[in-house]
Every structure is written in structure tokens, then in C-alpha cells.
Amino acid sequence: MLNYIRDAIMAPTTRSSPKKNNSNQAAGEVLKDVGSSEPRETAGAPMRGYKVTDNERTRKYGIGANSLEMLITKTRSKFPLLELHLYLASDGFEVSDDDYLNSLPAQTLFIVAGPDAVITTDADFEFEKMRQQSPLLKVADIFYDFIEQHPEKFRRMITEYEHQKQRRVLDNTKAHLSLKAEHVEWFEGGEERFHSKEEAMAMRAQTRVRGYYYKAKEELTRNPLYRQNAKARQVINSVLEQFRYLLIGCDYFSMMFDRRCQQKHEFLHQQLGGEETDAGNLPSKRLRQVIKEYTKENCILDEWSVSLCSDLGDFYCQGAYSDNGNCCSMQHTINPYASRENLILFQVWNLDHQIELCRTILPALVANVEELVSYPQRKCPLHKKQVIDISVLEYFLEIFSLKNLKLVHIVCHEKVQRSSRSNGRLLCSDCHEYRIVQELMEVQVDSATS
């Protein structure tokens, strides 16, 4: 049973918010056109068909409309909400004008909800449905709930296990092996689809970073400022889009756990005294490659695109936040490349935000967005020119990169409120950071067009 629970914690770290899900008892989908008794058509605009459903997907209707007003009016007859809003089922963004509605393809699916609802996107809905049907993911939920409710007890359990492990002679003779054919038992469970250990570990790093993206997106899009202020919503949507392309540029920091990465984190030199490494690159599609080449050429993310492990795959705890450095007083270390057991235990090693994500970084980002849209005449303190954007790159580094993340054993992960502040600020057109991000966005547009 213990092994089963250990395997379970390797489920994806990004989970939807717990909600009542009635998808298994969902009523059959009803696709109907509303009759001609509805509001008059807008002159000159063609009628198009759309689909609408609620957040739980219990009902679905087909509706013909040629304007947002008509679509909302017809939808209200099916879903009688006092204040009805339409959100894209694909990403949860609200549709608020005819220009944007007309840019969407016919048969686009909309979520019908109130102004403050947390939208369950298609991806979240499918994952929640899978979670409800999968015993493995249910065990993972139980495990995560136990950690949240009994953190001290869980730390004691892990510490006791570590002591027992140290008393045993561990077999690390297979740590240097890489391919699936060489170390079959290492790939049992969730790693069968990978051909090498390095690919699997790179994907694990990407999964953690993607989790931070979806967490940031959820927190920002459910903020009252996003819901109530159209200009702020536009700025936040732009920030999320730029985050996404910066993540593409660094391959979601997949190199953090990849021992093939040539560049190592500077704290490893203190542990190992320096070492020679072999470079390794993951395959990428054309657009991703263009963005990656641009970020590399301009050295945007080079300093933080590094690996946290040695050539053999040894990871070292960087110490608790209160230690104020990269040294772990308990000398925690692990090599997930050595055995399946170590790979499972590595799941309880955390990437700790030194500047806290939800308590500090995201509130600071929202505050800067609010200042930007409320006081557009503010001047940049550096260039004395009118501000036009927020420091997207600085917030990106604080949320996703090793500039603000430390790899720590769970015992060294101190979940206490911290005094550190975000370095994000408002930018003008002369700020170097603003020009770099804008050029990156132009690169992806040119690549997509060509």
C-alpha cells in the first residue's frame, strides 16, 4: 500500500479547484436554434451558430446570433441568471464586445456564469472528470490533503524514513544508466512513454513550472480588478500571453532537473568544486525554436537556464529560507536517477519561492496593473517618460525561474510569511526590459505569419 501511495503522488501537481462535478450524471446535450421571436438581427451582420453551456456542463444549447447582445439575450432564456456573462470554454476569458465575438469561429463554446465565477475551462473539466474516475488520482488527493492538514507529522515521517534509508546500503550502481532498455524498473509507472531518464526528469521540471503558470492565471483572472475593469483585463491577458511565450523560449525550464544540461547552478560548484558536463537539447517545433533562439541570442534567460543536479544526477538541498543562503544544515541529498524509489521520494522535494507567489508577487502585479490603468500619466522614475506597461520579465523571473526558486527537501520548506518584496515596477518605452519583451512578441508574430 505504501508503494501505491508513493506512486500516486507522482500525479500532475496542477489540480483544479475542488468543485462539485456532475459530469457523470450530465444530461444529454441539447442543440437547438432559438426561434424568430428573439431580438431583431443587427443590420448587415450575418447570423452564426454558437454553443453555450454552464460551468458544470449539465446542459448545452446551440444558439444563432449576429451580435453579443442577441447572444446574451437568447442565452438568458436558457440560463436565467441575474447578471449573465459569457466566457470562452477554452481558456475562461470573458467575451465583452462584438468585435471580439466576430473574431471567433462559428460553433465556439461559451461558459455561462456570473461576474465573479471561477470558470472551469475545458482542460480543467476534463482533468476533474478523469480525477473523479481514476482511483490513482483519488489516492493522490488524499495524500495531498494529508500533507496540508498534518505538515509537521508528515515531515517527521519523511525524516524517519530518511534515517532508515541511510542505515540501509542503497544500490546506486545504476545511476549512470540512461536508456529505458538499460534500467527497465526505473520507468515503471508514469515514465513508460519516455526513452531516457533525462527526458522524464525534464518533463517533471516542465510540469512544476506549468503548475505555477496555471496557478498565476487562476489567481489573476478571478481577481475583482480583472472581472470589473476592461482595461485591466486587457493588460493581464497580455501579461499571461507574454508569460506563455517566455516559457516557450526557455522550454518551461526543463533543464532544471536534466543532468545533461551543460550549464549548472552556481551553488553546485560549492558542493562539487566544479565539473565538466555534456550538453543535451530536447527537440522543439519551429515556432518554439525561433523563440528559443531569440531568447538565447539576447541572453534573456541564460543566467537562470541551468541545471540543479550533477552529471550523475545528484541533487542537493539549498537550505531553508531562514538560512539565507544555499547551504542545507541537514545536508539533504538525493539522486532520482539512481532508482525508482528515489524518483518517488524526489516528489516531496519542493521548489520554494523566496518571494512568495500568492502573498507577494501576484498582489504586487495586480497593484501595478491597477496603477497603470488608473493613473496613465505616471512617469517612469528612470527615464521620466509616461509609463505604458508593467515589468513582465521581472515578474516572470520571480514566478518561474531559479532567480527566486530554491530546491529544498520538504523538511526545509518553511511555509511562513516572509518580509521579502517583489521587484516588479511600471515601465516606459525606453526601459530595456520593455523593449526586449516587445521584440520577443514581434518574433513570435513574424514566425507565425511566415
DRENNURO-889648 format. One line per field, with one value per residue (C-alpha): x, y, z. Coordinates in steps of 0.001 Angstrom, whole numbers. Layout:
REM residues N
X	c(X|...)
Y	c(Y|...)
Z	c(Z|...)
This chain:
REM residues 450
X	c(0|2866|4345|921|633|4158|3310|153|1964|3509|181|253|925|-1558|-5058|-8376|-10074|-12303|-15811|-18920|-18756|-21940|-20398|-21141|-24839|-24859|-27994|-27783|-26588|-29417|-28518|-31368|-31831|-33885|-36971|-37518|-39362|-35994|-34456|-34113|-30975|-28383|-28449|-25566|-24182|-24522|-26134|-23745|-24221|-22642|-22838|-23495|-23274|-22964|-19841|-20745|-21632|-25078|-26807|-25679|-27590|-26981|-27857|-27837|-26919|-25297|-24312|-23210|-26451|-28548|-26439|-26733|-30495|-31137|-28809|-30669|-33830|-31931|-29900|-31906|-29063|-29480|-26135|-25112|-21625|-20132|-16666|-14642|-14655|-11132|-9392|-12032|-11631|-14785|-16223|-17313|-17742|-18940|-15504|-14042|-17154|-16891|-13228|-14236|-15150|-18705|-19709|-17420|-18409|-19147|-19490|-22470|-21768|-21979|-19399|-17363|-17456|-14240|-14529|-13818|-12055|-12255|-8832|-9776|-13118|-11547|-8907|-11555|-13598|-10537|-9726|-13208|-12917|-9309|-8583|-4923|-5676|-8113|-5293|-3120|-5798|-5904|-2121|-2038|-4840|-2877|218|-1795|-3620|-694|2510|4559|3533|4384|7824|8520|7509|9838|12700|12292|12251|15403|17164|16086|17259|20666|21007|20489|23005|21450|22222|23381|25180|22541|22517|24692|22342|20077|18011|14840|16306|19177|17114|13560|12277|13067|10442|7631|4579|4246|7507|6810|6374|9912|13026|15528|15693|16714|13540|11403|13134|12910|9163|8878|10518|8172|5150|6110|6657|3376|1717|2967|1569|-1896|-1823|-896|-3546|-6235|-5351|-5137|-8306|-10516|-9312|-12104|-9956|-9825|-13580|-14654|-12142|-11900|-8535|-7027|-8356|-6641|-3316|-3487|-4382|-1356|880|-290|345|3875|4486|3492|5956|8779|8111|8305|11608|13153|11301|9472|12851|13047|16809|16415|16210|18096|21619|22626|22340|25792|25118|24955|23610|26394|25711|26741|30316|30340|29103|31211|34084|33187|32883|32838|29439|27851|25202|21801|18891|15259|13560|11312|8887|9699|7978|9426|12846|12564|11621|14304|16948|15873|15995|19407|20764|19688|20811|17398|17209|20723|21606|18658|18534|20707|20568|20269|21976|25421|26329|25432|22078|22775|20531|21443|19005|19650|18512|15579|14515|15680|19182|19533|21815|22297|23507|21390|22339|20984|22849|19851|20751|19059|19683|16342|18252|19528|16323|12560|12332|14463|12406|9227|10863|12056|8413|8483|11400|9905|10782|10407|9506|11731|9455|6074|3891|331|1082|3538|4263|721|-748|2122|1456|-2261|-1424|859|-1824|-4357|-1964|-1226|-4895|-5971|-3085|-1805|36|2544|6188|8901|11352|14332|13551|10881|8562|4945|4583|2946|3425|4466|7786|6647|10150|10836|7557|8285|11651|10149|7360|9103|12901|15708|16272|13541|13198|15265|15162|14604|13784|10269|11698|13489|10425|9343|5762|5817|5005|8097|9189|10671|9030|8586|10872|8192|7505|5992|7939|8138|9045|12727|13120|15356|13146|10098|11920|13202|9746|8120|10751|10118|6388|7155|9390|6570|4093|6511|7224|3528|2821|5658)
Y	c(0|2388|1881|2530|5838|6816|6188|8192|11384|11436|12552|16051|18791|21163|20301|22059|23685|21160|21556|19501|17786|16380|15329|11630|12429|15219|15496|14769|17613|19559|21533|23790|27013|29688|30847|34080|35631|36625|40138|41570|40887|43621|45005|43825|41275|37601|35102|32495|29500|29244|26781|27668|25575|26051|25654|22047|21111|19806|21385|22559|24556|25768|29436|31576|35244|38132|40246|39832|41441|38936|36024|37074|37705|34287|32621|34220|32341|29079|30094|32669|34368|37860|39000|36749|36781|34665|33126|31078|27420|27044|29483|31156|34672|36806|37966|41575|43159|42391|42835|40005|37862|38239|37155|33777|30831|29523|26835|28331|27001|29548|29080|30901|32225|35221|38042|36582|32904|30872|29342|25656|25559|22565|21364|21698|19997|17006|16646|16848|14182|11980|12588|11505|8289|7407|5602|6571|10301|9948|8472|11420|13830|12017|12237|15975|16654|14783|16908|20140|19153|17483|19126|18507|14868|14356|15956|13600|10617|11706|12376|8951|7335|9206|7937|4371|4770|5969|2871|667|100|1700|362|3353|1248|2043|5815|6371|4413|6482|4451|2549|-703|-393|215|-1038|-909|2822|3538|1508|3639|7047|7031|4258|6736|8121|6681|8054|9187|12668|13086|12007|14361|17256|16669|16688|20113|21372|20059|22001|25223|24775|24432|27910|29301|27888|28993|32539|32542|31337|33937|36824|36082|35646|38921|41584|44050|41583|40991|44611|46679|46099|47891|45910|42704|43551|44221|40995|38939|40453|39615|35987|35761|37131|34702|31876|32867|33422|29912|28580|30404|28541|25250|25696|25490|21754|21872|22298|18532|17410|16206|16551|20357|21889|24908|24130|26271|28225|26643|23252|24499|24771|21189|19622|22008|22318|19615|19066|18357|17229|19371|17926|19503|18459|18539|21569|22687|25514|28317|27237|27035|30569|31953|29898|31155|34737|34445|32797|35375|38213|36369|36984|33845|32401|33093|31041|28317|25969|22508|21814|18422|16971|14907|11747|13212|14193|16949|18924|20782|24535|25049|26669|30257|31340|30027|32909|31080|27901|25636|22968|22417|18836|18076|16563|14960|12622|11057|10317|8848|6003|4079|4099|4584|7733|9029|8743|10379|13267|14281|15667|17963|21404|24477|27195|30762|33027|35957|34331|33750|34252|36532|38898|38555|38295|41008|43310|42554|43362|46574|47716|46905|48923|51878|51653|51801|54274|56760|56516|59839|58463|58911|56284|57238|56238|57938|60468|59283|58158|54546|52141|48640|46617|44783|41471|39992|40708|39122|36189|35563|35812|33321|30740|30938|29972|33658|33262|29464|27199|23397|22191|18978|19162|19363|22579|24121|26773|27826|31087|34636|36438|40049|39956|42200|41882|43922|44419|48011|50180|50690|53283|52727|53472|50756|47949|45278|46612|46630|43067|41622|43560|42313|38764|39110|40511|37498|35049|37059|37175|33454|32542|34726|33283)
Z	c(0|813|-2640|-4156|-2292|-3281|-6914|-6503|-5551|-8988|-10413|-12005|-9481|-11096|-9982|-10482|-7528|-5725|-7088|-7254|-10611|-12021|-15327|-14825|-14408|-17012|-19047|-22756|-24858|-26433|-29516|-30595|-32547|-30884|-32852|-34705|-31756|-30232|-30596|-34070|-36058|-36412|-39945|-42098|-39630|-40639|-38305|-36882|-34654|-31186|-28304|-24667|-21516|-17774|-15656|-14770|-18406|-17342|-20349|-23760|-26373|-29891|-30436|-33564|-33178|-35040|-32049|-28458|-27229|-29160|-27985|-24324|-24634|-26149|-23660|-20738|-21758|-21254|-18184|-16158|-14261|-12808|-14255|-17111|-18636|-21430|-21114|-23582|-22575|-23963|-21607|-19393|-20847|-20963|-24306|-23829|-27290|-30812|-32393|-30338|-30827|-34606|-34500|-33066|-35311|-35575|-33048|-30384|-26962|-24217|-20460|-18938|-15428|-13128|-12993|-10120|-11072|-11309|-14756|-15260|-18636|-20951|-19784|-16102|-16709|-18446|-15740|-12995|-14772|-15070|-11392|-10353|-12361|-11514|-8213|-8583|-8668|-5758|-3692|-4742|-3470|-128|90|-691|1830|4492|3811|4041|7238|9057|7757|10918|11159|7506|7985|10902|8773|5966|8397|9999|6575|5570|8686|7925|4355|5498|7657|4612|1852|-1229|-4689|-6778|-9352|-12000|-11524|-14593|-16881|-19100|-21574|-20799|-22099|-19600|-16443|-17092|-13498|-13240|-15918|-14344|-13534|-15144|-17106|-19647|-22527|-22183|-23820|-21322|-17695|-18791|-20864|-17906|-15477|-17936|-18193|-14399|-14285|-17007|-15086|-11973|-13930|-15825|-12429|-11491|-14771|-14196|-10566|-11591|-14315|-11907|-9255|-11736|-13714|-10661|-9124|-8893|-10865|-13779|-13627|-13312|-15292|-19049|-19393|-16529|-18048|-21330|-19564|-17522|-20609|-22357|-19376|-19398|-23140|-22703|-19837|-22162|-24884|-22433|-21098|-24638|-25025|-22094|-22749|-19424|-17646|-18426|-17845|-14069|-13474|-16614|-15807|-19482|-19291|-19708|-17519|-13777|-10944|-9242|-5832|-7273|-7526|-3743|-3445|-6214|-6787|-10495|-13154|-16898|-18456|-21709|-23374|-24235|-26072|-26234|-29657|-30338|-33005|-35426|-33530|-30227|-31802|-33189|-29769|-28025|-30465|-29866|-26069|-26302|-28743|-26446|-23280|-21697|-19581|-19778|-16167|-14916|-17597|-15556|-14056|-10338|-10422|-11088|-14158|-12228|-11127|-7514|-6133|-3005|-757|-882|2694|4447|3774|7236|6459|3972|1573|-451|2318|3999|7637|7459|4198|2406|-906|-3375|-6782|-8513|-11465|-9253|-8521|-8783|-5023|-5169|-8101|-5996|-2972|-5148|-5500|-1936|-2760|-3353|-5384|-2752|-3824|-1738|-2654|-2097|-5160|-3839|-895|-2568|-6313|-7705|-5426|-6456|-10121|-9714|-7834|-10656|-13256|-11264|-11049|-14791|-15826|-13110|-13407|-17017|-16711|-14184|-15139|-15174|-12378|-14536|-17878|-16793|-19572|-19345|-18196|-20662|-19217|-16185|-15827|-17293|-17414|-13732|-12671|-14980|-13327|-9839|-10613|-12784|-12557|-10205|-9565|-6940|-6604|-4330|-4407|-856|966|2400|5930|4900|3228|5719|4999|6929|5866|4651|4526|1007|-1622|-5368|-7639|-10308|-11401|-14137|-17395|-20151|-23803|-23115|-20486|-21752|-20232|-22108|-25468|-25009|-24274|-27129|-29577|-28401|-29062|-32532|-33214|-32496|-34619|-37581|-37229|-37091|-40154|-42217)
